[in-house]
Amino acid sequence: MRTDLASTLHWQQHEPALDAGRAPVLLVHGFASSTALNWEATGWVQGLNNAGRRVLTIDLPGHGESHAPLETDAYAPSRLRAAVLEVLALAGARTRETGNPASGVDLVGYSLGSRLVWELAAERPDLFNRAVLGGMSGEDPLADFDLDAAHRFLADFRAIAHESTASLMTLMQLAPGANTPALLRLVAAIKQERFEPGASVPVRPLLFVTGDRDVLATGTAELAALAADSEMLWLPARTHTNAVSSRAFKQAAIEFLAR
């Protein structure tokens, strides 16, 4: 049965000119971003299509072209994951079949999207094949976000002392079309449902990609060590903001997912 949340999500299928007969790739964007910003403007959708991959994209609630619910619990990560799974079912995703490279789904996430990808891959090993996790932190900076300081800043531009909160507020302020009230509801929901990577670890192959100047993605090596089958790629001189546009990131992901 379809939930109210899933019915409000904007999602698309992007078909390649020549289908390589491989599983579709789901792209999950980051906090204060969207399909258009994370995946289309940076060439990800086109690059994967050029490699013969069908691409599925979803705008999370309060992001891009999706609805922004007024209820905080609508942004809970568990509800977001359930809605993503419903969208995949609508798109015709099939569970993994041994020897059938067109079955299952491959995953690529960035930042918040990587947290959701980690949890999805851990929950549904029957559905997901491989996952690429970009800009992912072992300690979710959104869970430690200072909501009171953010509201004071919005009210009277009072300086935010908490470093990661200040960085994330800057990200929100600079993001085109950002819905700040919705983003703060998402933060509040994440505080109630903190990321616990050790509680459930994906068993599928993982590729971690992080900019070596990314101050928001900490603990990448520790996350990789939790997984039985993982690889890491560090992007020189890349930050949390611009790592996703790296050509090396895209190429490594396309090659990893093609194995």
Backbone as a ProteinNet text record, in pm:
[ID]
protein_1_A
[PRIMARY]
MRTDLASTLHWQQHEPALDAGRAPVLLVHGFASSTALNWEATGWVQGLNNAGRRVLTIDLPGHGESHAPLETDAYAPSRLRAAVLEVLALAGARTRETGNPASGVDLVGYSLGSRLVWELAAERPDLFNRAVLGGMSGEDPLADFDLDAAHRFLADFRAIAHESTASLMTLMQLAPGANTPALLRLVAAIKQERFEPGASVPVRPLLFVTGDRDVLATGTAELAALAADSEMLWLPARTHTNAVSSRAFKQAAIEFLAR
[TERTIARY]
85.5	0	88.6	53.7	136.3	108.9	214.5	198.1	176.2	123.3	104.5	237.9	344.4	474.1	524.1	517.8	565.9	490.7	363	281.8	318.2	391	427.1	569.4	643.4	781.8	788.4	873.8	898.9	1011.7	983.4	1086	1078.9	1191.4	1201.3	1285.4	1259.4	1344.5	1413.9	1543.4	1623.1	1678.2	1629.5	1663.7	1787	1878	1994.7	1957.3	2037.2	2012	2033.3	2133.9	2163.2	2174.3	2078.8	2073.6	2178.1	2259.8	2366.1	2316	2186	2132.3	2175.4	2201.2	2243.5	2133.9	2147.6	2049.9	2039.2	1921.8	1909.2	1992.5	2022.9	2100.9	2012.2	1996.6	1921.4	2017.7	1990.7	2070.9	1993.6	2057.7	1992.9	2076.8	2020.4	2094.3	2115.3	2189	2224.2	2132.5	2162.1	2087.8	2095.7	1981	1970.3	2006	1995.7	2024.8	1900.7	1920	1808.9	1866	1779.5	1822.2	1889.6	1826.6	1879.8	2019.6	2039.6	2168.3	2275.5	2241.5	2341.5	2377	2276.5	2296.3	2285.3	2202.8	2187.9	2290.6	2301.3	2393.8	2539.5	2569.3	2706.6	2741.8	2645.8	2674.4	2657.8	2608.4	2593.3	2490.7	2373.5	2269.4	2317	2375.8	2423.9	2535.9	2628	2739.1	2693.2	2598.3	2546.2	2465.4	2385.4	2313	2408.1	2517	2615.9	2680.6	2685.4	2740.6	2635.7	2517.3	2413	2327.2	2331.2	2255.7	2127	2018.7	1894.1	1909.7	1868.1	1888.3	1753.2	1740.1	1622.8	1665.4	1589.9	1621.2	1496.7	1521	1413	1452.4	1359.9	1377.9	1319.2	1400.1	1352.7	1251	1168	1069.7	1136.3	1071.7	1124.6	1241.4	1272.8	1384.1	1334.1	1398.4	1368	1220.6	1162.9	1022.8	927.8	977.7	890	817.7	706.2	627.1	706.6	676.8	740.9	637.1	629.8	530.4	552.1	444.9	453.3	480.4	465	485.8	631.3	695.1	835.8	859.1	768	793.1	789.9	738.4	740.7	883.7	976.5	1115.5	1203.8	1146.1	1224.6	1293.6	1422.6	1493.4	1423	1361.6	1291.8	1175.4	1104.7	995.2	1047.4	1159.6	1218.6	1258.3	1320	1361.5	1240.7	1135.5	1015.4	955.6	956.2	902.8	989.2	1121.3	1211.6	1184.4	1164.6	1136.1	1004.9	906.1	779.7	798.6	879.1	907.2	978.2	1073.9	1144.2	1047.4	951.8	852.1	768.8	730.8	655.1	736.5	869.4	956.9	989.1	936.2	956.3	1084.8	1147.1	1271.2	1246.1	1340.9	1329.2	1436.8	1405.4	1505.4	1619.5	1732.1	1852.5	1833.7	1884.6	1883.1	2024.9	2075.3	2210.7	2227	2330.3	2358.3	2281.4	2196	2118.5	2162.8	2250.8	2303.8	2200	2084.2	1980.7	1890.3	1907	1820.8	1880.2	1797.1	1841.1	1854.2	1911.7	1931.4	2068.1	2141	2264.8	2232.6	2314.7	2286.4	2403.7	2371.9	2471.3	2408.2	2476.2	2426.5	2532.8	2488.5	2583.3	2535.1	2627	2599.4	2481.3	2373.1	2255	2209.4	2217.8	2179.9	2262.1	2389	2473.3	2428.4	2385.6	2330.7	2211.7	2120	2001.5	2040.3	2139.4	2185.8	2245.4	2327.8	2386.1	2275.2	2174	2066.8	1980.6	1953	1876.3	1949.3	2078.6	2156.8	2163.9	2170.7	2175.4	2041.2	1931.3	1798	1753.8	1796.7	1744.9	1856.6	1936.9	2041	1983.8	1854.9	1790.6	1760.8	1763.1	1727	1846.8	1941.1	2049.6	2177.9	2249	2371	2497.1	2523.1	2642.9	2602	2686.5	2653.3	2777.1	2760.2	2864.2	2819.3	2906.6	2872.6	2967.6	2916.9	2999.6	2974.5	3081.9	3069.4	2998	3023.1	2948.7	3026.3	2954.5	3016.1	2968.1	3060.5	3022.9	2942.9	2957.6	2880.7	2803.2	2677.5	2594.9	2597.1	2652.1	2654.9	2515.9	2415.5	2279.5	2225.8	2271.6	2224.4	2277.1	2391.8	2451.4	2426	2340.9	2306.6	2240.2	2281.8	2227.1	2104.8	1988	1864.7	1834.6	1859.2	1831.6	1917.4	2044.2	2133.2	2089.1	2041.7	1994.7	1873.6	1779.6	1660.9	1698.1	1794.7	1839	1904	1981.9	2045.5	1940.6	1836.8	1732.6	1651.5	1642.3	1564.3	1639.3	1769.4	1841.2	1987.3	2018.8	2153.7	2261.8	2223.8	2322.2	2421	2549.1	2652.5	2632.3	2665.1	2654.7	2794.6	2812	2943.8	2978	2877.7	2900.5	2943.7	3064.9	3125.5	3044.1	3005.3	2934.2	2794.7	2731.3	2601.5	2616.3	2719.8	2744.6	2768	2844.9	2871.6	2743.1	2658.7	2534.1	2435.6	2435.1	2348.1	2393.3	2524	2576.4	2532.8	2540.2	2496.4	2349.6	2265.9	2123.8	2101	2175.8	2157	2198.5	2297.8	2349.1	2277.6	2205.5	2141.1	2025	2024.9	1915	1780.7	1683.6	1549.1	1533.3	1629	1622.3	1500.6	1431.2	1316.4	1366.8	1408.8	1473.9	1385	1256.3	1173.2	1164.6	1153.3	1147.2	1279.1	1389.8	1520.4	1540.2	1490.9	1502.9	1411.9	1296.9	1213.2	1285.7	1356.6	1435.4	1543.1	1611.2	1713	1651.3	1535.9	1469.3	1433.6	1391.5	1356.5	1480.1	1590.5	1714.4	1766.5	1748.2	1790.2	1716	1594.5	1515.6	1547.5	1619.4	1651.5	1796.3	1887.1	2028.8	2085.2	2188	2255.9	2341.7	2321.5	2399.6	2457.3	2569.8	2622.4	2655.6	2696	2731.1	2612.1	2491.6	2373	2334.4	2358.9	2324.7	2417.8	2500.7	2605.5	2574.4	2583.3	2559.1	2657.8	2608.5	2694.8	2734.8	2680.7	2714.2	2840.8	2906.7	3027.5	2997.9	3086.9	3070.5	3193.8	3171.6	3279.2	3255	3351.6	3344	3427.6	3370	3440.8	3425.5	3538.1	3535.5	3642.8	3608.7	3708.8	3803.1	3932.1	4027.3	4021.9	3939.7	3917.4	3773.2	3705.6	3565.8	3559.6	3519.1	3514.4	3383.7	3286.3	3159.1	3153.3	3243.1	3245.2	3364.6	3342	3448.9	3422.1	3528.4	3511.4	3490.6	3529.5	3512	3586.4	3710.4	3789.6	3727.3	3671.7	3608.2	3482.6	3407.4	3289.6	3331.1	3432.8	3478.8	3525.2	3584.8	3635.1	3521.7	3401.6	3288	3239.2	3256.9	3203.9	3303.2	3250.3	3336.6	3398.3	3331.3	3377.1	3365.6	3473.5	3467.6	3596.3	3584.6	3697.9	3683.9	3796	3793.6	3865.3	3811	3874.5	3873.1	3993.3	4004.9	4022.3	3947.9	3952.9	4038.6	4154.9	4243.5	4178.4	4195.4	4153.2	4003.2	3925	3779.4	3715.4	3609.7	3535.6	3399.9	3322.6	3189.2	3101.9	3124.6	3041.2	3072.7	3200.1	3233.5	3281.7	3287.4	3333.4	3240.4	3111	3014.2	3030.1	3090.1	3108.4	3238.3	3317.5	3446.5	3430.7	3504	3502.2	3559.1	3660.5	3719.4	3617.8	3534.2	3428.7	3332.1	3283.3	3186.9	3245.9	3367.4	3428.7	3450.6	3497.3	3519.5	3388.2	3280.4	3151.4	3098.9	3108.1	3058.6	3134.8	3265.9	3345.8	3315.6	3298.8	3269.4	3135.2	3034.7	2901.3	2894.5	2990.7	2989.8	3050.3	3113	3178.9	3078.3
-119.6	0	123.9	217.4	336.7	435.7	493.3	589.2	729.2	817.5	956.3	1019.9	984.4	1044.8	1006.2	878.6	834	902.7	927.6	987.9	1133.6	1196.3	1337.6	1356.7	1247	1257.7	1273.4	1362.9	1379	1284.5	1191.8	1098.5	1081.6	1042.7	1029.5	907.7	856	754.7	817.8	797.6	853.2	735.9	720.9	603.6	630.6	532.5	549.1	529.8	586	565.7	419.8	356.7	216.2	146.1	59.3	-6.4	-116.9	-113.1	-212.6	-341.7	-347.2	-468	-488.8	-379	-386.7	-331	-355.5	-307.6	-155.1	-101.6	44.3	99	228.4	295.9	402	393.2	492.9	595.5	723.5	833.6	903.6	918.2	983.1	1104.3	1222.7	1347.6	1380.5	1487.8	1529	1634.8	1671.1	1772.8	1906.8	1975	2107	2103.6	1986.9	1975.2	1921.5	1857.9	1805.1	1722.4	1655.2	1584.5	1680	1795.5	1890.7	1938	1968.8	2022.9	1915.2	1804.4	1700.9	1617.7	1582.6	1477.2	1520.6	1621	1663	1769.4	1872.9	1981.4	1935.2	1830.5	1782	1670.6	1630	1532	1386.3	1358.5	1219.8	1142.9	1201.4	1132.3	1104.7	1206	1188.6	1085.4	1090.1	996.3	852	828	692.8	648.5	739	706.2	672.2	748.1	720.7	583.4	536.4	404.2	293.9	331.9	234.1	199.7	283.9	254.3	336.1	269.3	339.1	400.3	526	600.1	638.4	618.3	661.4	772.9	880.9	992.7	1027.6	1070.8	1109.6	1238	1332.8	1448.9	1414.6	1422.9	1395.1	1501.3	1473.8	1572.3	1704.8	1814	1945.9	1986.6	1906.7	1932.3	1930.6	2009.9	2006.3	2025.9	1932.3	1944.3	1861	1802.2	1725.2	1815.1	1764.7	1836.2	1851.1	1955.5	1977.9	1959.4	1840.2	1816.8	1909.4	1938.1	2023.2	1943.2	1810	1724.4	1680.1	1698.6	1661.9	1513.4	1427.8	1284.5	1236.8	1318.9	1281.3	1277.7	1342.5	1349.6	1245.3	1161.4	1059.3	968.9	938.4	854.2	722.2	660.1	533.8	553	665.6	693.2	729	799.4	830.6	702.4	609.3	483.4	404	400.1	327.4	388.2	521.3	587.5	558.6	556.9	525	383.7	288.7	151.6	142.5	221.4	222.1	277.4	382.1	437.7	334.2	261.6	158.2	50.5	15	-84.4	-31.5	95.6	156.5	159.6	174.2	179.3	40.1	-62.9	-198.2	-265.2	-218	-278.7	-423.4	-509.7	-652.4	-694.5	-793.3	-843.4	-909	-923.8	-977.4	-1124	-1158	-1295.7	-1334.3	-1442.2	-1486.8	-1508.9	-1448.6	-1465.1	-1371.2	-1284	-1189.8	-1047.6	-988.3	-854.6	-743.9	-772.4	-669.7	-664.2	-757.4	-760.3	-679.1	-650.3	-570	-423.5	-347.2	-202.8	-166.5	-79.8	-21.6	113.8	155.7	276.3	373.7	502.1	607.9	714	747.6	851.7	956.3	1074.9	1178.5	1243.2	1255	1320.8	1252.5	1323.6	1261.9	1142.7	1154.4	1043.7	919.3	935.2	820.1	750.4	827.6	765.1	677.3	731.2	655.1	533.1	547.9	435.7	326.3	363.8	265.6	183.5	253.1	185.4	101.3	151.1	73.5	-54.5	-40.9	-158.2	-261	-214.1	-306.4	-375.7	-301.6	-356.6	-452.9	-426.7	-504.4	-561.8	-653.6	-715.3	-798.3	-832.3	-906.4	-818.9	-688.3	-595.9	-521.5	-484.7	-397.2	-474.7	-431.7	-499.2	-436.8	-313	-238.5	-97.4	-31.8	103.4	191.2	314.4	416.9	522.9	552.9	643.6	762.7	877.7	996.9	1094.4	1158.2	1261.2	1214	1088.2	1028.6	1040.6	1072.1	1084	972.2	919.5	818.7	877.4	1007	1078.4	1189	1163	1251.7	1394.3	1491.1	1628.5	1687.2	1633.7	1684.2	1647.6	1534.8	1493.5	1585.2	1648.7	1739.6	1886.6	1910.3	2045.5	2121.7	2245.9	2329.5	2404.3	2344.4	2404.6	2539.8	2552.6	2680.9	2791.5	2761.4	2862.1	2897.6	2798.6	2824.2	2915.7	2891.1	2976.6	3118.3	3131.3	3266.3	3338.3	3265.1	3325.7	3375.5	3295	3335	3453.7	3465.4	3574.6	3707.1	3702.5	3829.4	3822.3	3718.6	3701.7	3688.2	3635.3	3613.9	3505.1	3526.9	3433.4	3295.9	3191.9	3053.7	3005.4	2967.9	2926.4	2783.7	2697.1	2555.1	2542.2	2490.6	2496.5	2424.5	2298.9	2225.7	2283.5	2335.8	2401.3	2525	2603.4	2722.7	2684.8	2577.3	2532.5	2488.5	2415.3	2367.1	2481.4	2580.9	2697	2773.8	2785.2	2849.9	2772	2639.8	2554.9	2580.2	2591.6	2618.2	2755.7	2854.3	2990.2	3004.1	2925.4	2935.7	2845.2	2745.4	2648.7	2713.9	2708.3	2767.9	2704	2788.7	2739.4	2661.1	2669.8	2591.2	2630.5	2531.2	2551.5	2537.3	2648.2	2642	2582.7	2620.4	2557.5	2405.5	2357.1	2212.9	2146.5	2211.2	2155	2146.1	2243.7	2239.2	2131.9	2105.6	1993.4	1861.1	1851.7	1731.5	1712.5	1819.3	1811.4	1761.5	1816.5	1775.7	1627.2	1577.6	1435.7	1347.6	1392.2	1314.1	1309.2	1416.6	1415.4	1307.4	1275.7	1173.2	1033.4	1024.9	896.6	902.1	899.7	918.3	800.9	830.9	729.7	641	509.4	413.6	310.1	342.5	255.1	114.4	98.4	-34.2	-124.4	-66.9	-146.1	-239.2	-197.3	-277.7	-237.4	-331.9	-302.3	-370.3	-298.7	-362	-475.3	-579.3	-691.7	-685.8	-593.4	-577.3	-492.2	-499.4	-417.9	-268.1	-195.7	-52.1	22.5	139.7	231.4	362.6	403.5	530.7	634.1	752	859.8	987.8	1048.2	1167	1265.7	1393.7	1496.7	1508.4	1525.2	1529	1660.6	1756	1879.7	1889.7	1777.4	1773.5	1768.3	1879.5	1884.9	1829	1801.7	1747.2	1595.4	1535.9	1389.4	1334.2	1300.1	1246.4	1099.2	1024.4	884.1	793.1	837.1	753.3	620.8	625.8	503.4	408.4	462	378	311.2	383.7	324	211.1	237	135	9.5	27.8	-86.7	-174.3	-117.6	-195.6	-294.6	-258.6	-339.9	-448.2	-562	-674.9	-654.2	-577.8	-560	-412	-337.6	-193.5	-142.2	-30.7	39.6	187.1	259.6	402.5	481	598.4	691.1	829.5	888.7	1025.8	1119.9	1229.6	1327.5	1446.1	1465.5	1574.7	1711.2	1795.4	1935.9	1954.5	1852.9	1863.8	1876.5	1959.5	1983.7	1912.3	1927.9	1867.2	1926.6	2052.8	2120.8	2079.1	2062	2038.8	1897.6	1807.1	1671	1600.7	1626.2	1553.6	1584.9	1698.5	1735.2	1681.8	1610.6	1559.6	1454.5	1472.2	1373.9	1240.6	1246.2	1122.9	1044.9	1115.7	1052.6	979.4	1048.9	988.1	865.7	879.2	768.9	648.2	672	561.2	491.5	569	510.3	426	479.1	407.1	274.3	278.4	157.1	57.6	107.4	20.3	-49.9	24.5	-34	-129.5	-120.7	-206.5	-344.7	-363.7	-492	-604.9
0	0	0	-82.2	-95.7	16.7	75.6	185.1	129.8	216.4	175.9	138.5	210.8	183.6	44.3	11.2	-120.1	-232.5	-213.2	-319.3	-344.3	-250.3	-267.1	-318.7	-337.9	-383.5	-535.3	-577.5	-720.9	-760.2	-851.8	-896.2	-1047.5	-1103.5	-1249.4	-1286.7	-1407.8	-1467.5	-1587.6	-1597.4	-1706.3	-1786.5	-1908.5	-1988.4	-2075.8	-2085.5	-2173.1	-2318.9	-2408	-2551.2	-2588.5	-2527.5	-2552.5	-2417.7	-2387	-2256.9	-2248.4	-2143.4	-2126.6	-2062.2	-2029.8	-1970.4	-1826.5	-1756.6	-1616.8	-1526.5	-1397.6	-1299.4	-1303.7	-1271.5	-1263.2	-1147.9	-1156.2	-1051.7	-987.2	-855.8	-780.3	-723.8	-747.9	-695.7	-583.9	-466.7	-352.2	-311.7	-327.9	-307.5	-160.3	-136.6	-2	56.2	179.9	253.6	182	172.7	109.2	-38.2	-100.2	-242.2	-313.5	-428.8	-507.8	-621.1	-692.6	-813	-909.8	-931.3	-1029.3	-991.9	-861.5	-818.2	-805.3	-737.5	-709	-831.2	-910.4	-1009	-1154.3	-1183.6	-1323.3	-1361	-1279.8	-1311.7	-1309.8	-1232.8	-1219.6	-1317.6	-1401.1	-1505.9	-1467.9	-1348.4	-1305.7	-1389	-1406.6	-1483	-1624.5	-1688.9	-1825.3	-1832.3	-1735.6	-1736.1	-1722.2	-1633.2	-1615.3	-1736.5	-1792.2	-1915.1	-2028.7	-2039.5	-2144.6	-2126.6	-2001.3	-1972.7	-1990	-2038.7	-2064.1	-1944.5	-1841.5	-1719.7	-1712.2	-1676.7	-1645.1	-1506.8	-1491.4	-1366.9	-1307.3	-1177	-1102	-1006.8	-1004.9	-915.1	-833.6	-710.9	-619.7	-548.8	-541.7	-454.8	-318.1	-213.2	-78.5	-34.6	65.3	110.9	148	106.4	135.5	47.7	-52.8	-144.3	-289.5	-371.9	-514.6	-543.3	-618.9	-661.5	-576.2	-468.5	-380.9	-281.2	-230.5	-129.8	-0.2	76.8	206.2	316.7	375.8	481.6	600.9	672.6	790.3	917	910.6	1026.4	1031.9	1147.2	1161.7	1137.5	1183.7	1170.8	1026.5	935.2	793.1	739.1	809.3	764.8	834.7	917.4	988	886.2	904.7	808.1	778.3	877.7	852.3	756.7	766.9	674.5	535.6	530.5	400.9	327.9	400.4	338.6	290	368.9	328.4	201.7	193.3	74.5	-47.7	-29.9	-141.2	-191.8	-101.8	-142.8	-219.7	-181	-254.1	-395.2	-407.1	-539.6	-626.9	-569.1	-645	-692.6	-609.3	-650.4	-766.9	-760.4	-869.6	-999.1	-983.6	-1101.4	-1156.3	-1092	-1142.6	-1098.8	-990.4	-943.2	-901.7	-935.8	-904.7	-806	-724.4	-631.6	-708.2	-641.6	-703.8	-742.6	-861.3	-907.8	-946.8	-892.7	-923.2	-1072.6	-1127.7	-1269.9	-1360.2	-1303.6	-1384.5	-1352.4	-1434.3	-1403	-1413.9	-1472.9	-1485.6	-1363.1	-1270.5	-1151.9	-1038	-939.7	-827.3	-863.3	-771.6	-789.3	-735.6	-807.7	-757.1	-695.1	-599.2	-522.4	-526.4	-535.2	-517.2	-428.4	-319.8	-230.7	-205.5	-168.5	-128.2	1	98.7	226.3	296.1	323.2	383.7	299.6	168.6	81.1	107.6	146.7	176.8	304.8	402.8	524.1	487.6	406.1	366.9	283.7	196.5	114.6	202.2	299.7	392.1	458.9	509.8	581.8	488.3	369.2	271.5	233	205.6	165.3	276.9	401.6	515	535.3	514.6	538.2	428.6	304.3	192.5	104.1	157.1	74.7	-39.7	-31	-139.5	-260.5	-240.9	-348.3	-406	-319.3	-364.2	-392.4	-497.4	-542.1	-484.5	-525	-485.3	-446.7	-367	-323.3	-322.8	-369.3	-365.3	-265	-168.4	-59.6	-62.7	-102.1	-113.1	0	49.5	151.4	276.1	316.3	427.4	557.9	664.3	796	887.2	966.9	1064.9	1179.5	1202	1303.3	1232.9	1207.2	1125.6	1181.7	1105.8	1157.2	1177.8	1109.6	1128.9	1266.8	1322.4	1454.2	1563.8	1538.1	1636.9	1604	1507	1463.8	1578.9	1598.4	1705.4	1652.7	1672.2	1620	1683.5	1812.9	1879	1819.6	1797.1	1738.3	1597	1521.8	1385.3	1386.4	1478.2	1485.2	1529.2	1620.1	1660.7	1542	1465.5	1349.3	1249.4	1226.4	1132.7	1184.1	1316.8	1375.3	1374.5	1407.9	1421.3	1374.4	1295.3	1238.1	1345.2	1462.9	1568.2	1525	1548.4	1504.2	1566.7	1488.1	1534.4	1572.6	1698	1746.2	1705.6	1694.2	1662.3	1516.3	1493.2	1360.1	1253.1	1277.9	1173.3	1150.6	1256.9	1240.5	1153	1177.6	1095.8	950.3	926.9	789.3	719.9	791.9	732.4	708.4	796.1	773.8	650.9	633.8	512.2	389.1	397.3	286.9	253.2	356.4	334	271.3	321.4	272.1	125.7	86.2	-50.8	-149.3	-100.2	-188.9	-263.5	-396.8	-473.8	-438.5	-403.6	-375.6	-247.4	-155.8	-32	51.4	104	191.4	335.1	394.8	526	634.9	647.5	751.4	736.4	613	590	626.6	593.3	625.9	777.1	851.4	997	1056.1	992.3	1036.5	1013.4	901.3	873.7	980.3	1017	1121.3	1252.6	1288.6	1412.3	1409	1293.7	1280.3	1292	1234.2	1241.2	1384.7	1460.8	1600.9	1679.8	1636.9	1704.8	1653.2	1542	1481.5	1433.2	1527.1	1496.7	1417.3	1339.2	1259.5	1349.5	1339.6	1417	1320.1	1256.6	1150.9	1196.6	1322.6	1370.1	1397.2	1403.2	1435.5	1322	1198.9	1081.7	968.1	923.5	826	692.5	581.6	451.1	425.1	359.1	323	176	101.9	-40.1	-55.8	-171.1	-193	-184.4	-117.8	-96.4	-146	-204.7	-240.7	-168.1	-83.9	-12.7	-87.2	-108.7	-178.5	-96.9	-60.6	24.7	-18.7	-21.5	-46.8	70.9	42.9	154.7	232.5	189	264.5	315.5	321.6	364.5	517.2	579.4	726	781.2	693.7	739.3	730.2	653.4	637.9	715.1	841	925.2	952.4	976	1009.5	890.5	769.9	651.1	664.9	711.1	724	825.7	933.8	1034.7	979.7	897.4	833.5	739.5	658.6	565.1	637.2	755.8	832.1	885.6	901.1	948.7	843.8	716.1	606.7	566	527	488.2	351.1	264.8	126.9	92	112.7	88.5	26	-44.6	-103.8	-70.7	-78.3	-48.6	-157.7	-186.5	-279.1	-215.2	-202.3	-151.8	-269.6	-268.9	-377	-333.9	-396.8	-356.6	-373.2	-270.7	-273.2	-291.9	-258.6	-271	-133.2	-125.8	-2.4	-8.5	95.7	96.8	-13	-43.4	-142.2	-284.7	-317.5	-458.9	-492.9	-395.7	-425.8	-523.9	-511.7	-594.7	-743.5	-776	-916.6	-974.9	-895.1	-941.5	-1051.8	-1160.8	-1268.4	-1221.7	-1135.6	-1082.7	-999.8	-924.9	-845.7	-938.7	-1039.9	-1131.9	-1201.2	-1250.9	-1324.2	-1234.3	-1111.9	-1018.3	-986.1	-967.8	-936.5	-1052.2	-1174	-1291.1	-1308.1	-1288.9	-1303.5	-1190.6	-1068.4	-954.4	-974.6	-1020.5	-1038.2	-1155.8	-1246.7	-1365.5	-1339.1	-1223.9	-1197.9	-1181.4
[MASK]
+++++++++++++++++++++++++++++++++++++++++++++++++++++++++++++++++++++++++++++++++++++++++++++++++++++++++++++++++++++++++++++++++++++++++++++++++++++++++++++++++++++++++++++++++++++++++++++++++++++++++++++++++++++++++++++++++++++++++++++++++++++++++++++++++++

